Each structure stands twice: as structure tokens, then as C-alpha cells.
């Protein structure tokens, strides 16, 4: 497994943990999380970039999820799927060094590992629409 894939998986786990906490602040549990997940500094750096960026833009990201996930309530969505979408949207819209197709494919690979087969199609549909409408070409 590549370093970036590992970082994306760890970012999902960290975002999942934050989603279940009342404060949702990465700084409040970063030390604890990384003590349980010791990794190469490059992996940790990319994972932290994904987590911080996703949390920084979470309000806008959540608005996009609600807009593009027709007939889905954000709070009723599976926590794993919601956070895969959040990180995927962050990569699509705020990381210039990650090509859109790579961001979508990586989100799908993470979904295949941590969620259900149906989730992959759901996530792909939303990320693909956001890519086509908000980051065309």
C-alpha cells in the first residue's frame, strides 16, 4: 500500500473519531490518536493535512454533501461514508496537487475497505457530480 493511501485511511479513522466526539477538534486528540497509530512522518503529515483541511472547510463541505446527496440527511448518513465524502471533497476542491480522478478513485478504494459495496456507488456518484460541476476540465 502506498503512503498516500495509508494516510487517507488514517485520516478517515481520525475524522471518524472526531465526528463522534463532542468538540470535534483535531488538536484535542491528536497526540492520543498518533500514539495508537505510529507511522512514517510523511504518512502522518499527509493524513494531518487531510484532517485539518477537511475540518477547516467542513461547513462548506457539509453544505455540498447535503446539496448533492439528494434525499439524504447528513446526520442519518453512515459516519464512515460521511467522512469519506468529506475528505474526498476536500481533496477535490482544495488540494491542487491531487488530480480529481485520483481523489475520487482513492475515496472509492477507502470506501471499499471501510464501508459497503453500496456505499462505493453512492460516494462515487456524489464525488463525480461535484467534480463535474465545481471543478470541470
Protein Blocks (a to p, Z undefined) as FASTA:
>chain_A
ZZklmmmmmmmmmmmmmmmpmnlpaklmmmmmmmmmgcdfklmmmmmmmmmmmmmmmmmm
mmmmmmmmghiafklpcfklmmmmmmmmmmmmmmmklcfklmmmmmmmmmmmmmcfklmm
mmmmmmmmmmmmmmgZZ
